[in-house]
Amino acid sequence: MTDSILERIPVVGSLGYIERVRALPGSFTATLEVEAENRYFPQAIAVVAGAGKVGYVAPEIARAYYEVIRSSATPVSCAGRRARHSDHETSGVELLLDFRSLPVPDAPS
């Protein structure tokens, strides 16, 4: 993944946490937590910021990063920010994450 993609990882499901999302500043630090017991997506990665969960890493990205985050000895954090108005208008995405500081996942075999 190129840097431009890694600095624009979408957070999905934010509407379920909209009050928490609205309380976030323009830039924030997010903690990424695996949810192995998630009944809808076994490789779910929750995004926690401010007062609690604010959404999930998009599934197509979560599949690649799940093991990296699950196997980390320390909590995994990254920079986050509010999406631009145009991002929200075209995709409904409220928040974006910057994964450039995360370890690069192994390529699928």
Rosetta silent file (secondary structure, phi, psi, omega in degrees, C-alpha in Angstrom):
SEQUENCE: MTDSILERIPVVGSLGYIERVRALPGSFTATLEVEAENRYFPQAIAVVAGAGKVGYVAPEIARAYYEVIRSSATPVSCAGRRARHSDHETSGVELLLDFRSLPVPDAPS
SCORE:     score description
SCORE:     0.000 S_00000001
   1 L     0.000  137.530 -179.766    0.000    0.000    0.000 S_00000001
   2 L   -80.668  162.611 -179.450    1.321    3.412   -0.832 S_00000001
   3 H   -56.262  -40.068 -177.670    1.669    6.193    1.720 S_00000001
   4 H   -61.656  -34.312  177.124   -1.277    8.105    0.298 S_00000001
   5 H   -74.459  -43.369 -176.101   -3.526    5.119    0.964 S_00000001
   6 H   -65.284  -21.630  178.779   -2.039    4.398    4.402 S_00000001
   7 L   -93.737    6.867 -178.962   -2.789    7.904    5.622 S_00000001
   8 L  -135.991   48.491  179.248   -6.461    7.662    4.619 S_00000001
   9 E   -78.265  121.052 -176.578   -7.752    4.435    6.190 S_00000001
  10 E   -75.777  144.568  171.315  -11.542    4.808    6.610 S_00000001
  11 E   -99.115  124.607 -178.662  -13.340    4.147    9.884 S_00000001
  12 E  -107.294  162.504  178.462  -16.682    2.450    9.191 S_00000001
  13 L    75.906   13.835 -176.145  -19.736    2.056   11.401 S_00000001
  14 H   -67.262  -23.654 -179.697  -19.266    5.477   12.961 S_00000001
  15 H   -61.460  -29.463  177.301  -22.963    6.334   12.781 S_00000001
  16 H   -69.058  -14.093 -177.830  -23.540    3.876   15.616 S_00000001
  17 H  -127.005   29.797 -168.189  -21.211    5.988   17.758 S_00000001
  18 H   -59.133  -34.166  178.946  -22.070    9.403   16.351 S_00000001
  19 H   -64.884  -40.480  176.885  -22.204   11.216   19.714 S_00000001
  20 H   -67.429  -40.525  179.561  -18.646   10.066   20.496 S_00000001
  21 H   -61.557  -45.356 -178.884  -17.521   10.944   16.962 S_00000001
  22 H   -63.357  -27.106 -179.088  -18.952   14.457   17.266 S_00000001
  23 H   -80.783  -10.756 -178.356  -17.066   14.940   20.548 S_00000001
  24 L   -75.355  146.223  173.080  -13.687   14.204   18.934 S_00000001
  25 L   -72.986  175.869 -179.748  -11.341   17.053   17.999 S_00000001
  26 L   -59.298  -37.038  176.483  -10.185   17.466   14.385 S_00000001
  27 E  -126.008  143.028 -176.903   -7.084   15.360   15.089 S_00000001
  28 E  -155.167  170.581  173.447   -6.841   12.625   17.713 S_00000001
  29 E  -105.965  131.664  179.244   -5.013    9.441   18.663 S_00000001
  30 E  -111.029  143.996  172.047   -6.886    6.179   18.154 S_00000001
  31 E  -104.428  136.461 -178.560   -6.205    2.822   19.770 S_00000001
  32 E  -103.755  126.733 -177.553   -6.870   -0.247   17.639 S_00000001
  33 E  -128.590  127.405  176.995   -8.343   -3.297   19.389 S_00000001
  34 E   -71.634  147.339  176.503   -9.109   -6.669   17.820 S_00000001
  35 E  -123.930   77.364 -176.656  -12.575   -8.077   18.460 S_00000001
  36 L   -60.564  -26.005 -178.527  -12.094  -11.800   17.948 S_00000001
  37 L   -92.144    8.944  179.613  -15.604  -12.484   19.279 S_00000001
  38 L   -65.310  118.297 -174.431  -17.299  -10.123   16.812 S_00000001
  39 L   -74.316  -16.663 -179.498  -20.122  -12.236   15.363 S_00000001
  40 L   -92.537  -30.418 -178.077  -20.349  -10.234   12.146 S_00000001
  41 L  -151.200  103.032 -174.966  -16.671  -10.109   11.213 S_00000001
  42 L   -61.758  -17.470  178.730  -14.153  -12.365   13.019 S_00000001
  43 L  -106.130   30.393 -177.975  -11.232  -10.119   11.997 S_00000001
  44 E   -67.066  139.703  173.939  -12.849   -6.936   13.300 S_00000001
  45 E  -123.504  112.069  178.932  -10.599   -4.154   14.557 S_00000001
  46 E   -78.365  145.949  176.059  -12.370   -1.614   16.761 S_00000001
  47 E  -107.319  119.266 -177.956  -11.249    2.018   16.735 S_00000001
  48 E  -115.153  128.887  179.415  -11.238    3.539   20.229 S_00000001
  49 E  -155.785  151.193  178.346  -10.773    7.280   20.780 S_00000001
  50 L    60.404 -119.071 -174.285  -11.984    9.872   23.239 S_00000001
  51 L   -86.488    3.171  179.757  -14.800    8.363   25.320 S_00000001
  52 E   150.899 -157.836 -177.725  -14.768    4.891   23.714 S_00000001
  53 E   -63.763  135.317  179.141  -15.357    2.987   20.496 S_00000001
  54 E  -122.463    2.960  179.153  -16.025    5.204   17.468 S_00000001
  55 E   150.369 -159.835 -176.667  -16.173    2.578   14.722 S_00000001
  56 E  -135.324  151.880  170.941  -14.154   -0.100   12.975 S_00000001
  57 E   -65.713  136.776  179.422  -11.278   -0.322   10.529 S_00000001
  58 L   -52.322  136.143 -174.262  -12.774   -1.038    7.104 S_00000001
  59 H   -53.016  -39.450 -178.014  -12.943   -4.850    6.610 S_00000001
  60 H   -65.502  -25.127  176.354  -10.721   -4.926    3.520 S_00000001
  61 H   -89.220  -40.089 -178.854   -7.957   -3.271    5.572 S_00000001
  62 H   -57.967  -37.748  179.036   -8.706   -5.122    8.825 S_00000001
  63 H   -56.683  -40.978 -177.230   -8.039   -8.483    7.130 S_00000001
  64 H   -75.069  -34.220 -173.221   -4.466   -7.410    6.372 S_00000001
  65 H  -100.047   -6.733 -175.147   -3.712   -5.825    9.771 S_00000001
  66 H   -53.783  -52.466 -177.359   -5.602   -8.155   12.135 S_00000001
  67 H   -66.530  -36.924  178.036   -2.626  -10.397   12.994 S_00000001
  68 H   -59.412  -44.764 -177.704   -0.226   -7.446   13.305 S_00000001
  69 H   -75.971  -42.134 -179.767   -2.499   -5.834   15.892 S_00000001
  70 H   -60.784  -40.024 -174.688   -3.523   -9.064   17.637 S_00000001
  71 L   -88.121   -1.400 -179.798    0.060  -10.192   18.153 S_00000001
  72 L   -68.524  136.339  179.532    1.388   -6.821   19.356 S_00000001
  73 L   -74.779  -19.834 -179.841    2.742   -6.907   22.917 S_00000001
  74 L  -125.566  158.428  176.987    1.568   -3.334   23.499 S_00000001
  75 L   -56.535  141.430 -179.195   -1.604   -1.461   22.500 S_00000001
  76 E   -98.752  124.254  179.308   -1.463   -0.266   18.903 S_00000001
  77 E  -122.917  157.875  175.770   -2.222    3.408   18.351 S_00000001
  78 E  -152.955  165.860  176.953   -2.265    5.640   15.316 S_00000001
  79 E   -75.097  145.547  175.593   -3.169    9.176   14.343 S_00000001
  80 E  -134.964  161.592  177.462   -6.747    9.888   13.359 S_00000001
  81 E  -155.293  161.197  173.907   -8.611   12.848   11.962 S_00000001
  82 E   -70.179  144.212  175.952  -12.022   13.954   10.860 S_00000001
  83 L   -73.580  153.622  174.688  -12.713   13.395    7.184 S_00000001
  84 L   -67.211  158.715  178.829  -13.131   16.412    4.929 S_00000001
  85 H   -55.881  -39.750 -179.469  -16.666   17.416    4.072 S_00000001
  86 H   -66.444  -34.196  175.800  -16.138   16.134    0.518 S_00000001
  87 H   -63.329  -45.498 -179.193  -15.048   12.712    1.872 S_00000001
  88 H   -64.014  -41.844 -178.994  -18.197   12.503    3.938 S_00000001
  89 H   -62.433  -38.914 -175.179  -20.398   13.611    1.039 S_00000001
  90 H   -89.657  -25.019 -175.168  -19.041   10.975   -1.362 S_00000001
  91 H  -128.587  -14.181 -176.488  -18.513    8.020    0.981 S_00000001
  92 L    80.678    2.698 -179.093  -20.235    8.720    4.299 S_00000001
  93 L   -75.558  129.238  179.724  -16.890    8.326    6.082 S_00000001
  94 L   -94.545  -34.042 -173.048  -16.614   10.497    9.198 S_00000001
  95 E  -131.626  148.291  176.703  -13.091    9.570   10.346 S_00000001
  96 E  -127.691  146.407  178.345   -9.797    8.600    8.729 S_00000001
  97 E  -113.833  155.728  177.685   -6.776    6.876   10.271 S_00000001
  98 E  -112.641  106.858 -176.847   -3.077    7.140    9.425 S_00000001
  99 L   -93.179    6.935 -176.613   -1.485    3.663    9.367 S_00000001
 100 L   -60.915  -24.918 -179.398    1.975    4.819    8.216 S_00000001
 101 L   -87.630   -6.544 -179.310    3.405    4.222   11.727 S_00000001
 102 L   -83.049  151.702  175.206    2.086    0.641   11.940 S_00000001
 103 L   -61.666  145.972  179.242    4.208   -2.375   11.047 S_00000001
 104 L   -75.861  127.715  179.788    3.669   -3.571    7.491 S_00000001
 105 L   -69.140  154.156  175.761    1.673   -6.822    7.471 S_00000001
 106 L   -64.726  146.495  176.421    3.118   -9.939    5.844 S_00000001
 107 L   -69.960  141.773  178.083    1.967  -10.514    2.291 S_00000001
 108 L   -61.711  143.295 -179.723   -0.637  -13.296    1.989 S_00000001
 109 L   -94.222    0.000    0.000    0.856  -16.581    0.872 S_00000001
